[in-house]
Amino acid sequence: QVQLVESGGGLVQPGGSLRLSCAASGNIFSIYTMTWYRQAPGKQRELVASITTGGTTDYADSVKGRFTISRDNTKNTVYLQMNSLKPEDTAVYVCFVRDRRMLGYWGQGTQVTVSS
């Protein structure tokens, strides 16, 4: 079994910061990519940021310059540092991990609310 445990969500004022963590555990063979998605009520799920084993990153245009994705391969953990948060960033943020067998694993999600 593979489990992804997300943490770090919460309520923050506009302009504030949060750091999300996603730790993978269990019988995962080898992590290939780690990705953060988000889904807000009434909206489609969108890719926020991703990172490969080689460190290549990709970001949604809406978060470029504000969010930073990173990983700790030793801990099988991916992080999402979110700065200059806006109300439009409010969503459930979900971690997705794909191993080199191309099997995918989803976390349960963590709520991020940006509001005054």
Disulfide bonds with the S-S distance in Angstrom:
Cys22-Cys95 2.16
